[in-house]
Structures are given as C-alpha cells and as structure tokens.
Amino acid sequence: MKYYLLIICLLGTQFLFSQCTSTLDSKSQKKYNKAYQNLKKKNEVKDLDKVLEIMDVYPDYMDGHKDLAMYYLSQKESEKAYPHLKILAAQSSKLNARIGGELLDIYEKRSDWDEAIATAEKILSDNKLREDSQLRLKHRVETFHFRKEAYNNPVEFNPVKLDSTINTMDSEYLPAFNADGSMVIYTTRNTEGNNIQEDLFYAYRSEEGGFSQGEAITGLQTPENEGAHTFSQDGTILIFTACDQRDSRGGCDLYITFLKEEGWSTPRNLGPTINSRWWDSQPCLSADNKTLYFTSKRPGGYGDNDIWVSKLKKQGGWGEPINLGPVINTAGNEQSPFFHPDNTTLYFESDGHIGMGGGDLFMTRKQENDTWATPTNLGYPINNEFHQGALFVELNGNKAYYASEDTSAQIMHLDIYSFDLPENLRPLPSTYFKINVIDAVSKKPITAILELRNLEKGNTKVQRTDTKGSAISTITPGNYSVTINRKGYVFHSENINIANDGTSIEPQTFNIELMPLSEDKLSLAADPVILENIFFASGSATLLEISNYEIDKLYQLLTTNENIKIKITGHTDNVGQERDNQVLSENRAKAVYNVLVEKGIAANRISYVGEGESQPIADNTTEDGKRTNRRTEFQIIE
C-alpha cells in the first residue's frame, strides 16, 4: 500500500481530520482505550473483539473507524479496512488524499476500474498535489482506463507447453530459433540449495514438430552462469550473457561465439564498446547480423534498465551504443528486446509504459525515418498482473514463444510455451531461402559466398555456406538478386521477387551446381548460364539500372579469367511476331555486350546472338512460363 495510516498515527500529531469527535461515555471510552492499546502492543484477537463490540454500539465513533482502518492496514488486511475507510471518506465533502490513496489501492486490487477511476479523479480535484504527484496519479488513471478496456476485450491466447524433452523440473526459458525453426537454443536454470546454475541448451525440431532431447552446449558451460542469448538466423552466431567471468568488465557481459565444423568457438568478450562497468545483457542480433540490440543499466538512459543499439562498423567491431530514446525507454525498466527479421518490428518488455502490471510485453515498428512508433501493449491475457518475461516470434510471424510458471507442478519453475500470435500483433511477412551448393563435376558439397542484394534499396548481405554447402538467409518482400560465388568457378545467380501484398511467404530452396573453371574441366562450363537479374524495359532493349549488379558479376568473371571467351544469347516469349522477337532478343544481348565492352573487356572475347522465341524452356501459355522464357544467358565458348 502506498499510504499507511498506521505510519501517520505513529508520527504523532498529524491527523486525518481537523477534529475527531468522541461520542463514547466515559466508561466505554476507558474500556475502548485499554482494548485498543493492548491490541497495538499484543495484537490479540480478544482485544480486537472488545474494540469491535464497542464499535457495534457506537457506529458513528470516527476515532474508532480511524483506529480500525490503521490496524487492518498494518496487518495487510485492506478488505477489512475498506468499510472504515469508506465511512471516513464520507465525513467530508472533499476526499482526503491519504484516505483516497488507500481506497484507490483497494479498488485496483479488486480490478474495480470504474471506482478506481472515479476515486483518482476526485483526489485530483479535491487536493492541491505537487506536480510530480499529479503526474503519477494521472498516469494511474490512464492505466485504469487501459486495464478496463483490456479486460473487457481480451485477445485470443491459448498457450501450449513444449515437449518434456525441452521442459523439465528445472526452469527453461528464453527460447531462440534459427530461420527455418529446425534448432532452438534456450536457457536452463538448475537450483540446488542456495546454488543457482544457468546454462545454455539446444534441441532439434523434427518435421513432425516435436523436439529432440535438450542437451547442454558443449564447451560453453562454466561454473558461473551463461544465458540470456541471441541466435543468428543462419545458425552460425551465438551472443550470450555471462556473469562474473575472469575477463568481465562489469558483473554481466556479452560474449560471442561462432559455429565451426568442430563446434562452437571459444567465447570472446564483445569488448569495452558494448560491455560497460554496469549490467549488460539480453542481446538480440538483427537478421543481417549487423545490428545488436541489448539491455543495459549504463548511465545516459531514461530509467533503470534501458534498451540500447549498436551497429557493426565496416572496418569491423561494434559502434558506440545508442539509446533507443524516450518513445521506447521510460523512467521504469525496458528490457528483453526482440527485433524481428522483418527489419521493422520490435518486441520488448516494460513496466514503465501503460500496462496490466508487472512487466508487460509491447510491440513497436520502425518508421521510414528510423524513428519508432508509439509502442502497442500486446493485451490481456498475453499480459497480466505478473512479470511477463521475454518473447520470441517465429520468422513467419504466426507463432510466438515465451516462458511462464508451471503452477500445476509441485516445485514452482518456468516452462517454455508457444501460442498463435493475433494477426494485428504479427510482424511484417517474412520468410527464408536455403541454398545447397555442390561441385558440378564431383557432386560434392563445397563452401561458397552467398550475396543477397536488394535490387530496389541497393544494400547487400554477404554470408558463407557451411562445410555441407548449405546456407540459410531471411528475406522480406522485395526484388532480390542471389549470387553464389567461389574462386575458380562460374558464378550462379537467382532472382527472388516477392510482392508486398501482406500474405504469408513460403520458404524457397535452391540446389546449385557450380561449374569449375580449371583447364581440364573447362568444357563442362560450356552449358548456358542464365543471368537471372538482367532486366529490360518492357518491349525494348533498354537495360534497367538494377541490371548493373549482375553485369558487374559477369565483368568480374571475365577480368579474373582472362583466358575465357563468352557468347551472350537473348531469348523472348512467343508474344508478337517471330521476326520482331528475334530482333528484340538480339538487341538485348547486344546491350549487355556493349556495357561489357565499355567497361574494358576486349570485343573479341565476347559475341552475342538473338534466338527470339525459338528456344523456350517453360510453358508459353502461362505468365510464369513466359517470364521464364524471357531471359539472357551466357556461355563460355573457349
């Protein structure tokens, strides 16, 4: 309770009223005083009964109501204090701020929002409060209005506990998945006596949706605590929190480890730019691995815990962390950031924004000018009066994961649950694509460089396939060039063009054979290579600007392999006259030829030809087939 009448009494002469009128006769007054003094000293039921007996006879004795209200509040029995507080409040035309504060707490505890709102507004109108007290009370009024609306309009929420292979009698929490959801890393807390041990565990998800038995991550466990982590979407980077390590800069620091063929690398402290003398924890890595959100108690924030962000510098290392600002951070605690791979939506926990109580979960979206929209509370019963913890949202945005107490267990502990996220709380449509790269001759997996370029925005993401030749990358609506490079091989390109129509996006898989360029295998590279990211204006041979990236890749191939010559071939669909299509296809091939020559490639190393509609590779009766047939290719001819 915020206002303890008992404390006021003990302070001495500060009374709630200008006067307290006694209506007891002398005998009753003497009996009352003795019983009440004994009650304060010994707190025995017989003394309380004597006080109540006298109050039954003298129900208008205001000092008695004041004393009983103070007594019950001191015993944390606010409901028993309530009728006495109501009588005291009714004695004046104005609502005393201290009595009103006690009534306000009771109404809030009852979830009686109408009475709580009316009481708070009366306190504001009847009393000259300090400005800071007015602001706090107005904030409570906003909170009561929100809670009334939230309780009356609950969101759909049906949490499901994960398998017993994940959840145990220990506490499991903070789940984080890779892009395709095939692997989860989570924190397990084991409590034995006074010893608390946090460790990182992992499990795999089967195609049927179940999970393998969770296991501790070998090599990352120490006698101290490890947890509060972020798992990169490609599954190769793990940033986690470790406390009281030998190289710690504060109590808890952020560490990074990379997945190698032999397992996770030795964790490395992220250094003084990220880690401070204060508490640094709860990281979240963006989908492109270039932005790190985390929680910190460092100075310069707006409250106790604030959310900060750091960008990876081009020359390597992390840039100076920046506070996310007052739209996100408040005078309270903001923590557990989760920035979705849609590159727009941020989920976080806060006890400073208007909410249900404890720490609520909120969602906000990044605007075009890089500012944040006003956070949205996820609503009741996703949020309730208790502390909610962190949230993880799957790539497709349909399902979310969180940890909650298992109240049915004999020993209280946290378990991981999943639930379907209401549509209005979902991130923007996102998906992933997976590539598998093999050598076209040996058919064995090879490592290669994947370049994902947004052809509309011009930004490029670069990553490497693993030793199995595989890589996963997230993607949002847009037009993308996907290029696979490896020294000594002909590059391969794909185009992914996803409409921004708000619908879910299916993941894609590309199985790629890279052609080697060694002398004894050169003939095998003579098969045509489709330049998937060469684009022309409709019905013309005018190259669109977004084609430059693909042409540059062809230029690099020619400059790094000066012994090869190529032929560029243009193709069309079957719309229009056959002769016109042949001319158009030749002019388009020539347009690519001209750019390469202008860049400095000798003209005798390049030839071009137009095949018109004569060599379709797809069905010309469908729009997709026609789009596939309109293509530009090149072949290595020497």
C-alpha positions in Angstrom: 0.0 0.0 0.0 1.2 3.5 -0.8 -0.5 5.3 2.1 -0.1 3.7 5.5 -2.4 5.3 8.0 -0.6 3.5 10.8 2.6 5.3 10.0 0.7 8.6 10.2 -0.5 7.7 13.6 2.9 6.8 14.8 4.4 10.1 13.6 2.4 11.9 16.3 0.1 14.8 15.8 -0.7 14.5 12.1 -4.4 13.7 11.9 -6.7 12.9 9.0 -9.3 15.4 10.2 -9.4 18.8 11.7 -11.1 17.3 14.7 -12.2 13.8 15.9 -15.4 13.9 17.9 -15.9 11.3 20.7 -19.4 10.0 21.3 -18.4 7.4 23.9 -19.4 7.7 27.5 -16.5 7.7 30.0 -16.8 4.0 30.9 -16.9 2.9 27.3 -14.0 5.3 26.4 -11.9 3.9 29.1 -12.7 0.3 28.0 -12.0 1.2 24.4 -8.7 2.9 25.1 -7.4 -0.1 27.1 -8.5 -2.6 24.5 -7.0 -0.6 21.6 -3.7 0.0 23.4 -3.4 -3.8 24.1 -4.3 -4.5 20.5 -1.4 -2.4 19.2 1.0 -4.0 21.7 0.0 -7.6 21.7 -2.3 -8.0 18.6 -4.5 -10.5 20.3 -8.0 -11.5 19.0 -9.7 -10.9 22.4 -8.6 -7.2 22.3 -9.8 -6.7 18.7 -13.1 -8.3 19.7 -13.5 -5.8 22.5 -12.9 -2.9 20.1 -15.4 -4.3 17.6 -18.0 -4.8 20.4 -17.8 -1.1 21.3 -18.0 0.0 17.7 -21.1 -2.1 17.2 -22.7 0.0 20.0 -21.2 3.3 18.7 -21.1 3.0 14.9 -20.5 6.8 14.5 -17.3 6.9 16.6 -14.9 8.3 14.0 -11.8 7.7 16.0 -12.7 4.1 16.2 -13.1 3.8 12.4 -9.7 5.6 12.0 -8.1 3.2 14.5 -9.6 0.1 12.9 -8.6 1.3 9.4 -5.0 1.8 10.6 -4.9 -1.5 12.4 -6.2 -3.6 9.5 -3.8 -1.8 7.0 -0.9 -2.6 9.4 -1.9 -6.2 9.2 -2.2 -6.0 5.3 -5.9 -6.8 5.5 -7.1 -4.0 3.2 -10.5 -5.5 2.6 -11.3 -5.3 6.3 -10.0 -1.8 6.4 -12.2 -0.8 3.4 -15.6 -0.2 5.2 -13.9 2.0 7.8 -12.1 4.0 5.1 -15.4 4.5 3.2 -17.0 5.9 6.4 -14.1 8.2 7.0 -14.2 9.4 3.4 -17.9 10.2 3.6 -17.4 12.5 6.5 -16.1 15.4 4.3 -17.3 16.9 1.1 -13.7 16.6 -0.1 -11.8 13.4 -0.4 -8.7 13.3 1.8 -5.7 12.4 -0.4 -4.4 9.8 2.1 -7.7 8.0 2.6 -8.4 8.3 -1.1 -5.0 6.7 -1.8 -5.8 3.7 0.3 -9.2 3.3 -1.3 -7.6 3.6 -4.7 -5.2 0.8 -3.9 -8.1 -1.4 -2.8 -10.1 -0.7 -6.0 -7.1 -1.5 -8.1 -6.5 -4.8 -6.2 -10.2 -5.6 -6.8 -10.0 -4.7 -10.5 -12.9 -2.3 -9.9 -11.8 0.1 -12.6 -14.8 2.4 -12.5 -14.4 3.1 -8.8 -10.6 3.4 -9.1 -11.0 6.0 -11.9 -13.7 8.0 -10.0 -11.6 7.9 -6.8 -8.4 9.1 -8.6 -10.2 11.9 -10.4 -11.8 13.0 -7.1 -8.4 13.1 -5.4 -7.1 15.2 -8.2 -10.0 17.7 -8.0 -10.2 17.9 -4.2 -6.5 18.3 -3.3 -3.6 20.6 -4.2 -1.0 18.0 -5.0 2.6 18.6 -6.1 3.2 18.4 -9.8 5.1 15.1 -9.6 2.2 13.6 -7.5 -0.3 14.9 -10.0 1.6 13.3 -12.9 1.8 9.9 -11.1 -1.9 10.0 -10.3 -2.8 10.9 -13.9 -0.6 8.0 -15.1 -2.6 5.7 -12.8 -5.9 7.0 -14.3 -4.6 6.2 -17.8 -3.6 2.8 -16.5 -7.0 2.1 -15.1 -8.7 3.1 -18.3 -6.4 0.8 -20.3 -6.9 -2.2 -17.9 -10.7 -1.8 -18.0 -10.6 -1.9 -21.8 -8.1 -4.8 -21.9 -10.1 -7.0 -19.5 -13.3 -6.3 -21.4 -11.7 -7.0 -24.8 -9.3 -10.0 -24.3 -7.1 -11.1 -27.2 -7.1 -14.7 -28.3 -4.5 -16.6 -26.3 -4.1 -20.4 -26.0 -0.6 -21.2 -24.9 0.8 -24.8 -25.4 3.6 -26.2 -23.3 6.6 -27.5 -25.3 7.7 -31.2 -25.1 9.0 -32.8 -22.0 12.3 -33.2 -23.9 12.6 -29.4 -23.5 10.7 -28.6 -20.3 11.9 -30.3 -17.1 11.5 -29.8 -13.4 14.3 -27.2 -13.8 13.4 -23.8 -15.2 13.6 -23.4 -19.0 13.2 -20.0 -20.7 14.4 -17.6 -23.4 14.0 -19.8 -26.5 15.6 -18.7 -29.7 15.3 -20.4 -33.1 17.2 -20.2 -36.4 15.4 -19.1 -39.5 13.8 -22.5 -40.5 13.0 -23.3 -36.9 15.0 -26.6 -37.0 17.1 -25.7 -34.0 16.3 -24.0 -30.7 18.7 -22.7 -28.1 17.4 -21.9 -24.6 18.5 -21.3 -21.0 18.1 -23.9 -18.3 18.3 -22.9 -14.6 19.1 -25.5 -12.0 18.6 -24.7 -8.4 20.1 -26.9 -5.7 20.0 -25.5 -2.3 21.3 -21.9 -2.5 23.2 -22.6 -5.7 21.7 -21.3 -8.9 23.3 -22.5 -12.2 22.2 -21.2 -15.6 23.4 -22.9 -18.8 22.7 -22.9 -22.5 21.0 -25.9 -24.0 19.9 -26.8 -27.6 17.5 -29.2 -29.3 16.4 -30.0 -32.8 12.9 -29.9 -34.1 11.6 -32.8 -36.3 9.5 -32.3 -39.4 6.5 -33.5 -37.3 7.1 -30.6 -34.9 8.5 -32.5 -31.9 11.8 -31.8 -30.3 14.9 -33.9 -29.6 16.2 -34.3 -26.0 17.7 -31.0 -24.9 21.4 -31.0 -24.3 23.9 -28.6 -22.8 26.1 -26.9 -25.4 29.5 -28.4 -25.1 32.3 -26.0 -24.4 30.2 -23.1 -23.3 29.5 -24.2 -19.8 31.5 -22.8 -16.8 30.9 -22.8 -13.1 29.3 -19.4 -13.5 26.1 -18.5 -15.3 25.5 -18.4 -19.1 22.2 -17.5 -20.7 20.1 -14.5 -22.0 21.2 -15.1 -25.6 20.5 -14.4 -29.2 20.9 -16.9 -32.0 21.6 -15.7 -35.5 19.0 -16.6 -38.2 21.7 -18.6 -40.2 22.5 -20.6 -37.1 26.2 -19.7 -37.0 26.5 -16.9 -34.4 25.6 -17.0 -30.7 25.8 -14.0 -28.4 25.0 -14.6 -24.8 25.3 -13.2 -21.3 27.9 -14.5 -18.8 28.4 -13.1 -15.4 31.5 -12.9 -13.2 33.9 -14.2 -15.8 37.6 -13.6 -15.4 37.6 -11.1 -18.3 34.3 -9.4 -17.3 34.2 -5.6 -17.4 31.1 -5.5 -15.3 29.0 -8.0 -13.3 27.5 -9.4 -16.5 28.9 -9.0 -20.0 28.0 -10.1 -23.6 30.1 -12.8 -25.3 30.2 -14.0 -28.8 30.9 -17.5 -30.3 30.8 -18.9 -33.8 29.7 -22.3 -35.0 32.6 -24.1 -36.7 32.9 -27.6 -38.1 34.3 -28.8 -34.8 31.7 -27.0 -32.7 31.3 -23.6 -31.1 34.4 -21.5 -30.9 35.8 -20.2 -27.6 33.6 -17.4 -26.4 35.1 -13.9 -26.8 34.1 -10.8 -24.7 32.5 -8.2 -27.0 34.8 -5.6 -25.6 34.6 -2.2 -23.9 32.4 -0.6 -26.6 29.5 -3.0 -25.8 30.3 -4.0 -22.3 30.4 -1.4 -19.6 31.1 -1.4 -15.8 27.3 -1.8 -15.4 25.0 -4.7 -16.2 24.8 -5.6 -19.9 22.6 -8.4 -21.0 19.7 -9.7 -23.1 21.1 -9.3 -26.6 19.2 -9.5 -29.9 21.0 -9.7 -33.2 19.3 -8.5 -36.4 18.7 -10.8 -39.3 21.7 -9.4 -41.3 24.0 -9.8 -38.2 24.9 -6.1 -38.4 22.8 -4.6 -35.6 22.8 -5.6 -31.9 20.1 -4.6 -29.5 20.7 -5.2 -25.8 19.6 -4.2 -22.3 21.9 -2.2 -20.1 22.0 -0.3 -16.8 24.7 2.1 -18.0 24.4 5.8 -17.4 22.8 8.1 -20.0 19.5 6.2 -20.1 15.9 7.2 -19.1 15.4 4.6 -16.3 17.0 1.7 -14.6 17.1 -0.8 -17.5 17.1 0.7 -21.0 17.3 -0.8 -24.5 20.4 0.2 -26.5 21.5 -0.5 -30.1 24.9 -0.8 -31.7 25.8 -1.1 -35.4 28.6 -3.2 -36.8 31.3 -0.9 -38.4 32.5 -1.5 -42.0 36.1 -1.9 -40.7 34.9 -4.4 -38.1 33.9 -4.0 -34.4 30.8 -2.6 -32.9 30.0 1.1 -32.9 29.2 3.1 -29.8 25.8 2.0 -28.4 22.9 4.4 -28.8 19.9 4.6 -26.5 16.6 3.8 -28.3 15.2 7.0 -26.9 12.1 8.1 -24.9 9.5 6.6 -27.2 10.8 3.1 -26.2 12.6 3.8 -22.9 10.9 5.2 -19.8 11.7 6.1 -16.2 10.9 2.4 -15.5 12.5 -0.7 -16.9 12.7 -1.7 -20.6 14.4 -4.9 -21.4 14.3 -8.2 -23.4 14.4 -6.7 -26.9 13.5 -8.9 -29.8 13.9 -7.3 -33.3 12.1 -9.5 -35.8 13.8 -10.4 -39.1 11.2 -8.3 -40.9 13.7 -5.5 -40.1 10.8 -3.4 -38.8 9.1 -4.9 -35.7 10.5 -4.7 -32.2 9.0 -6.6 -29.2 10.2 -5.7 -25.7 9.2 -5.9 -22.0 8.4 -2.8 -20.0 7.0 -1.8 -16.6 7.1 1.9 -17.5 4.5 2.1 -20.3 0.8 1.8 -19.5 0.1 -1.9 -18.9 -1.5 -4.6 -16.8 1.0 -4.6 -14.1 4.5 -6.0 -13.5 6.4 -6.1 -16.8 4.2 -6.1 -19.9 5.1 -7.1 -23.5 4.9 -4.4 -26.1 5.4 -4.1 -29.9 6.5 -1.2 -32.0 7.6 -0.7 -35.6 10.4 1.3 -37.1 9.2 4.1 -39.3 10.7 5.2 -42.6 12.7 8.0 -40.9 14.2 5.4 -38.5 12.0 6.6 -35.6 9.8 4.3 -33.6 6.0 4.2 -33.5 4.3 4.5 -30.1 4.5 1.0 -28.5 1.4 -1.2 -28.5 0.6 -3.3 -25.5 0.0 -6.9 -26.6 -3.1 -7.0 -24.5 -4.8 -9.3 -21.9 -4.3 -12.2 -21.2 -0.9 -12.3 -23.0 -0.1 -9.6 -20.4 -1.4 -9.9 -16.9 -0.6 -8.5 -13.5 2.6 -10.5 -13.3 6.1 -10.1 -14.9 5.9 -11.5 -18.4 9.5 -12.0 -19.5 10.9 -12.2 -23.0 9.1 -13.0 -26.3 10.4 -14.8 -29.4 8.4 -14.6 -32.6 8.9 -17.1 -35.5 10.1 -15.9 -38.8 6.7 -16.2 -40.5 5.2 -14.3 -37.6 2.4 -16.8 -36.8 3.7 -18.3 -33.6 5.4 -16.8 -30.5 7.3 -18.3 -27.6 7.6 -17.3 -24.0 8.3 -18.7 -20.5 5.8 -18.9 -17.7 5.5 -20.5 -14.3 4.1 -24.0 -14.2 1.6 -23.5 -11.4 0.5 -27.2 -11.5 3.9 -28.6 -10.6 4.9 -29.5 -7.0 8.0 -27.4 -7.4 7.5 -23.9 -8.9 9.5 -23.5 -12.1 9.4 -21.9 -15.5 8.5 -23.8 -18.7 8.5 -22.7 -22.4 5.2 -22.3 -24.1 4.1 -21.4 -27.7 1.0 -19.6 -28.8 -0.6 -18.3 -32.0 0.1 -14.6 -32.2 -3.0 -12.5 -33.0 -2.8 -11.1 -36.6 -2.7 -7.4 -35.5 0.4 -8.2 -33.4 2.3 -10.1 -36.0 5.4 -8.7 -37.8 5.5 -8.0 -41.5 5.6 -11.0 -43.8 9.0 -12.7 -43.9 10.5 -16.0 -44.9 13.8 -17.6 -45.6 15.5 -19.3 -48.5 18.0 -22.1 -48.3 20.8 -22.9 -50.8 22.7 -26.2 -51.2 25.9 -25.9 -53.3 27.8 -28.7 -54.9 30.6 -29.0 -57.4 29.1 -29.8 -60.8 31.8 -32.4 -61.5 32.4 -34.2 -58.2 28.8 -33.6 -56.9 30.3 -33.0 -53.5 29.3 -30.0 -51.3 31.5 -27.0 -51.4 31.8 -23.8 -49.5 30.8 -20.6 -51.4 30.0 -17.0 -50.9 26.3 -16.0 -51.0 25.5 -12.4 -51.8 21.9 -11.3 -51.3 21.2 -7.9 -52.8 18.0 -5.9 -52.5 17.8 -4.5 -56.1 15.4 -1.7 -55.0 17.3 -0.5 -52.0 20.9 -1.4 -53.1 22.0 -3.0 -49.8 23.9 -6.3 -49.9 24.2 -9.1 -47.3 27.1 -11.5 -47.6 27.4 -14.9 -45.9 29.3 -18.1 -46.4 27.9 -21.6 -46.8 28.9 -24.2 -44.2 31.1 -27.2 -44.9 28.0 -29.0 -46.1 27.5 -26.4 -48.8 24.4 -25.0 -47.1 23.3 -21.6 -46.0 20.0 -20.0 -44.8 19.1 -16.4 -45.2 16.0 -14.4 -44.2 14.1 -12.3 -46.7 11.2 -9.8 -46.7 9.0 -8.6 -49.7 11.1 -7.0 -52.4 13.2 -7.8 -55.6 16.5 -9.6 -54.8 19.5 -10.8 -56.6 21.0 -14.0 -55.1 24.6 -14.7 -56.4 26.7 -17.7 -55.5 30.5 -17.2 -55.9 33.6 -19.3 -55.4 37.0 -18.7 -56.8 37.7 -21.0 -59.8 34.0 -21.5 -60.6 31.4 -19.8 -62.8 29.1 -17.8 -60.6 25.4 -18.7 -60.4 22.5 -16.2 -59.9 18.9 -16.5 -58.9 16.2 -13.8 -58.7 13.6 -13.7 -55.9 10.8 -11.2 -56.3 8.2 -11.2 -53.5 5.1 -9.0 -53.8 4.3 -6.9 -50.7 0.7 -7.9 -50.5 0.6 -8.8 -46.8 0.2 -12.6 -47.4 2.4 -15.2 -45.9 5.5 -16.2 -47.9 6.6 -19.7 -48.5 10.3 -20.5 -48.0 12.4 -21.5 -51.0 15.2 -23.9 -51.5 17.8 -23.7 -54.3 20.1 -26.7 -55.2 23.0 -25.2 -57.1 25.8 -26.8 -59.1 28.8 -24.5 -59.6 30.8 -25.2 -62.8 34.6 -25.3 -62.2 36.9 -23.3 -64.5 40.0 -25.4 -64.3 41.6 -26.2 -67.7 40.7 -29.9 -67.8 37.1 -29.2 -66.8 36.5 -26.1 -68.9 34.3 -27.8 -71.4 31.8 -28.7 -68.7 31.3 -25.0 -68.1 30.1 -24.5 -71.7 26.4 -25.1 -70.6 24.5 -21.8 -70.7 24.2 -19.8 -67.5 21.1 -17.8 -67.1 21.6 -14.2 -65.9 18.5 -14.1 -63.7 19.0 -10.4 -62.7 19.2 -8.8 -66.1 16.1 -6.7 -66.7 14.9 -4.6 -69.7 12.2 -2.0 -70.1 9.0 -3.7 -71.4 9.2 -4.5 -75.2 12.6 -2.8 -75.6 16.3 -3.4 -75.4 16.9 -0.7 -72.8 18.6 -2.1 -69.7 17.2 -1.2 -66.4 19.6 0.2 -63.8 19.0 -2.7 -61.4 20.8 -4.9 -64.0 24.1 -3.3 -63.3 24.9 -5.6 -60.3 24.6 -8.7 -62.4 26.6 -7.3 -65.3 29.3 -6.4 -62.8 29.5 -10.1 -61.8 29.9 -11.1 -65.4 32.6 -8.4 -65.8 34.5 -9.7 -62.7 34.4 -13.3 -64.1 36.0 -12.1 -67.4 38.6 -9.9 -65.7 39.7 -12.7 -63.3 39.7 -15.3 -66.0 41.4 -13.7 -69.0 41.7 -16.9 -71.0 38.0 -17.4 -71.5 35.6 -16.1 -74.1 31.8 -15.9 -73.9 28.7 -15.8 -76.0 25.7 -13.8 -74.9 22.3 -15.0 -76.0 18.9 -13.3 -75.8 15.6 -15.1 -75.7 11.9 -14.0 -75.7 8.5 -15.5 -75.2 6.1 -16.1 -78.1 4.1 -12.9 -77.8 4.2 -10.9 -81.1 5.8 -11.6 -84.4 8.5 -14.2 -84.6 10.8 -11.8 -86.6 10.3 -9.0 -84.2 11.1 -11.3 -81.3 14.3 -12.4 -82.9 15.4 -8.8 -83.4 14.5 -7.8 -79.9 16.4 -10.7 -78.4 19.5 -9.9 -80.4 19.3 -6.2 -79.4 19.0 -7.2 -75.8 22.1 -9.5 -76.0 23.9 -6.7 -77.7 23.0 -4.2 -74.9 24.8 -6.4 -72.4 27.7 -6.8 -74.8 28.0 -3.0 -75.2 28.2 -2.5 -71.4 31.0 -5.1 -71.0 33.0 -3.5 -73.9 32.5 -0.1 -72.4 33.9 -1.4 -69.1 37.1 -2.5 -70.9 36.5 -6.1 -72.0 38.1 -6.8 -75.4 35.4 -7.1 -78.1 37.0 -10.2 -79.5 36.3 -12.0 -76.2 32.5 -11.5 -76.4 29.9 -12.4 -79.1 26.2 -12.1 -79.0 23.2 -13.6 -80.7 19.4 -13.5 -80.5 17.3 -16.6 -80.6 13.9 -14.9 -80.3 11.2 -17.4 -79.3 12.8 -20.4 -80.8 14.2 -22.0 -77.6 11.6 -21.9 -74.8 12.4 -23.6 -71.5 9.0 -23.2 -70.0 5.3 -23.2 -71.0 4.4 -20.1 -73.0 0.7 -20.5 -72.1 1.3 -19.2 -68.6 2.5 -15.8 -67.4 5.2 -17.5 -65.2 6.3 -19.6 -68.2 6.5 -16.5 -70.4 8.5 -14.7 -67.8 11.0 -17.6 -67.6 11.4 -17.7 -71.4 12.3 -14.0 -71.5 15.9 -14.5 -70.5 19.5 -13.5 -71.1 22.2 -16.2 -71.0 26.0 -16.5 -71.5 28.1 -19.5 -72.4 31.8 -20.0 -72.1 33.0 -20.9 -75.5 36.8 -21.1 -75.1 
